[in-house]
Amino acid sequence: MPVRYMLRKPAYRDETMIRILTLTFGLALLGACAQTLENEAPENLGEFKLRVNYAFADKAVQGPVSRDATPQEWTAAIEKAVDLRLGRYEGSQEYDVGISVEGYMLAPPGVPVVYNPKSTAIVLVNVYDVGQKTFLAKGEQIQVLEDTTSESALMGSGHARTKEEQMSGLALKVADRVEEWFAKEHRNNGWFDKRPDAVPAENTVVTQNPAQG
């Protein structure tokens, strides 16, 4: 049975809504930029190996004029993207990653240039060190804004992309940001340094829910 991350939500719903509005409308007219790719070069994550990847969105705040999305759709999108990016590391020490979708806005069809909102998502991230039985981080907040292409800049995200494409793109950006954050913490704070007493990953067994902090 997968480890479930019941993340406490320190942010109020009103604060989440304000962040969604700021990101979608304040940055609505950004020009084209480089897209986040599925198979970008791996980072240096030391001995990192993903054991459990769990996401949930049961209490996510839906932004104004957003397309509808179910918690199950968000869970599937986030877990797929995290597996793609973090599941490729084959270190000797296991870590669990839990992601809670706090809020989102999936841009509907609008009037290009005049009204051209961008999709956005806000998440909280937990990271659990299985071997040390301790959290490396709890409730790390990450905000992402969908990539702008020449097509979406002209037509608007709601016209150029389906809801599923918007969610997939945002989920990939979340995974990308988490991966970059992990690399920074490993570089600066040795998060995934090899431990002399580390148990090989293949010998560890999930016997309880260590992620409920």
C-alpha positions as CSV (number, residue, x, y, z in Angstrom):
1,M,0.0,0.0,0.0
2,P,1.5,3.4,-0.9
3,V,2.6,5.8,1.7
4,R,0.1,8.6,1.9
5,Y,1.2,12.2,2.8
6,M,-1.4,13.9,4.8
7,L,0.1,17.4,4.4
8,R,-1.2,20.0,6.8
9,K,-2.1,23.2,5.0
10,P,-0.5,26.3,6.6
11,A,-1.9,28.6,4.0
12,Y,-5.4,30.0,4.1
13,R,-7.8,29.6,1.2
14,D,-7.9,33.4,0.7
15,E,-4.1,33.6,0.5
16,T,-4.0,30.8,-2.1
17,M,-6.7,32.6,-4.2
18,I,-4.6,35.8,-4.1
19,R,-1.6,33.9,-5.4
20,I,-3.6,32.3,-8.2
21,L,-4.9,35.7,-9.3
22,T,-1.5,37.3,-9.2
23,L,0.1,34.6,-11.3
24,T,-2.6,34.3,-13.9
25,F,-3.5,37.9,-14.5
26,G,-0.4,39.7,-13.5
27,L,1.7,37.6,-15.8
28,A,-0.9,37.0,-18.5
29,L,1.0,38.7,-21.3
30,L,4.4,37.0,-21.1
31,G,6.0,36.3,-24.4
32,A,7.2,32.9,-25.7
33,C,9.9,31.1,-23.7
34,A,11.8,27.8,-23.7
35,Q,9.5,24.9,-22.9
36,T,10.2,22.4,-20.0
37,L,11.0,19.1,-21.7
38,E,10.1,15.6,-20.4
39,N,13.6,14.2,-20.8
40,E,16.0,16.9,-19.7
41,A,19.5,16.0,-18.5
42,P,19.5,14.6,-15.0
43,E,20.7,16.5,-12.0
44,N,23.3,15.4,-9.5
45,L,21.2,13.9,-6.8
46,G,23.9,11.8,-5.1
47,E,22.4,8.6,-3.6
48,F,18.8,9.5,-4.2
49,K,16.3,6.8,-5.1
50,L,12.6,7.4,-5.2
51,R,10.6,4.9,-3.0
52,V,7.2,6.4,-2.8
53,N,5.6,9.1,-4.9
54,Y,2.2,10.3,-3.7
55,A,0.1,13.3,-4.7
56,F,-3.4,14.4,-3.7
57,A,-5.6,17.4,-4.5
58,D,-8.8,16.8,-2.5
59,K,-8.7,20.3,-0.9
60,A,-7.2,22.3,-3.8
61,V,-8.6,25.7,-4.4
62,Q,-9.9,26.2,-7.9
63,G,-9.2,29.7,-9.3
64,P,-11.7,32.0,-10.9
65,V,-12.9,31.1,-14.4
66,S,-10.8,28.0,-14.3
67,R,-11.6,24.9,-16.2
68,D,-12.8,22.1,-13.9
69,A,-10.5,19.3,-12.9
70,T,-11.0,16.5,-10.4
71,P,-8.6,15.6,-7.6
72,Q,-8.0,12.2,-9.4
73,E,-7.0,14.0,-12.6
74,W,-4.5,16.1,-10.7
75,T,-3.1,13.1,-8.7
76,A,-2.5,11.2,-11.9
77,A,-0.8,14.1,-13.7
78,I,1.5,14.9,-10.7
79,E,2.5,11.3,-10.0
80,K,3.2,10.6,-13.6
81,A,5.5,13.6,-14.0
82,V,7.3,13.0,-10.7
83,D,7.9,9.3,-11.6
84,L,9.2,10.4,-15.0
85,R,11.7,12.9,-13.5
86,L,12.6,11.4,-10.1
87,G,12.1,7.7,-10.8
88,R,15.1,7.6,-13.1
89,Y,17.6,8.0,-10.3
90,E,19.2,4.7,-9.0
91,G,21.0,5.7,-5.8
92,S,21.5,3.4,-2.8
93,Q,19.3,5.4,-0.4
94,E,15.5,5.7,-0.5
95,Y,13.3,8.8,-0.2
96,D,9.6,9.4,-0.2
97,V,8.0,12.4,-2.0
98,G,4.5,13.7,-1.2
99,I,2.9,16.6,-3.1
100,S,-0.3,18.4,-2.3
101,V,-2.0,20.6,-4.9
102,E,-3.1,23.7,-3.0
103,G,-4.6,25.7,-5.8
104,Y,-4.8,26.0,-9.6
105,M,-6.3,27.8,-12.5
106,L,-6.6,26.1,-15.9
107,A,-7.0,28.9,-18.4
108,P,-10.3,28.8,-20.4
109,P,-10.6,30.1,-23.9
110,G,-10.3,33.9,-23.8
111,V,-9.7,36.8,-26.1
112,P,-6.0,36.7,-27.2
113,V,-3.9,39.7,-26.0
114,V,-6.9,41.4,-24.4
115,Y,-7.7,38.6,-22.1
116,N,-5.2,35.8,-22.2
117,P,-4.7,34.2,-18.8
118,K,-2.1,31.6,-18.2
119,S,-2.6,28.3,-16.3
120,T,-1.0,28.0,-12.9
121,A,-0.6,25.6,-9.9
122,I,0.5,25.9,-6.3
123,V,1.8,22.8,-4.4
124,L,3.3,21.9,-1.1
125,V,6.1,19.2,-1.0
126,N,7.2,16.8,1.7
127,V,10.5,14.9,1.5
128,Y,11.1,11.9,3.8
129,D,14.4,10.2,4.3
130,V,13.5,6.5,4.7
131,G,16.9,5.3,6.1
132,Q,17.1,8.1,8.7
133,K,13.3,8.1,9.4
134,T,13.1,11.8,9.3
135,F,11.8,14.6,7.1
136,L,14.2,16.6,5.0
137,A,11.5,19.1,4.3
138,K,7.8,19.7,5.1
139,G,5.4,21.9,3.3
140,E,7.9,23.4,0.8
141,Q,5.7,25.7,-1.4
142,I,6.3,25.7,-5.1
143,Q,4.4,27.8,-7.7
144,V,4.5,27.2,-11.4
145,L,3.1,29.0,-14.4
146,E,2.6,27.2,-17.7
147,D,5.1,27.6,-20.5
148,T,4.3,30.1,-23.2
149,T,4.8,29.0,-26.8
150,S,4.4,31.1,-30.0
151,E,1.0,29.3,-30.5
152,S,-0.4,29.9,-27.1
153,A,0.9,33.5,-27.1
154,L,-1.1,34.3,-30.2
155,M,-4.2,32.1,-29.6
156,G,-4.3,32.0,-25.8
157,S,-3.7,28.9,-23.7
158,G,-7.4,28.0,-23.5
159,H,-7.6,27.9,-27.3
160,A,-4.2,26.3,-28.0
161,R,-4.3,23.6,-25.3
162,T,-6.8,21.1,-23.9
163,K,-7.3,20.9,-20.2
164,E,-5.3,17.6,-20.1
165,E,-2.4,19.3,-21.9
166,Q,-2.5,22.2,-19.5
167,M,-2.5,19.9,-16.5
168,S,0.3,17.7,-17.9
169,G,2.4,20.8,-18.6
170,L,2.0,22.2,-15.1
171,A,2.7,18.8,-13.5
172,L,5.9,18.5,-15.5
173,K,6.9,22.0,-14.4
174,V,6.2,21.0,-10.7
175,A,8.4,17.9,-11.1
176,D,11.1,19.9,-12.8
177,R,11.1,22.5,-10.0
178,V,11.2,19.7,-7.4
179,E,14.2,18.1,-9.2
180,E,16.1,21.4,-9.3
181,W,15.3,22.1,-5.7
182,F,16.6,18.7,-4.7
183,A,19.8,19.3,-6.7
184,K,20.3,22.7,-5.0
185,E,19.8,21.2,-1.5
186,H,22.1,18.3,-2.2
187,R,24.8,20.7,-3.5
188,N,24.5,23.1,-0.6
189,N,23.4,20.9,2.3
190,G,24.4,17.3,1.3
191,W,20.8,16.0,1.3
192,F,21.6,12.8,-0.6
193,D,25.2,12.2,0.4
194,K,26.1,8.5,0.9
195,R,25.9,7.3,4.5
196,P,28.4,4.7,5.6
197,D,25.6,2.8,7.5
198,A,23.1,3.0,4.6
199,V,21.0,-0.1,3.9
200,P,20.9,-1.0,0.2
201,A,17.6,0.2,-1.3
202,E,16.6,-3.3,-2.4
203,N,16.7,-4.6,1.1
204,T,14.3,-2.0,2.6
205,V,10.7,-2.9,3.3
206,V,7.7,-0.6,3.8
207,T,6.3,-1.7,7.2
208,Q,4.4,1.5,8.3
209,N,3.4,4.9,7.2
210,P,6.5,7.1,8.0
211,A,5.3,10.1,6.0
212,Q,2.6,11.1,8.4
213,G,4.4,13.7,10.4
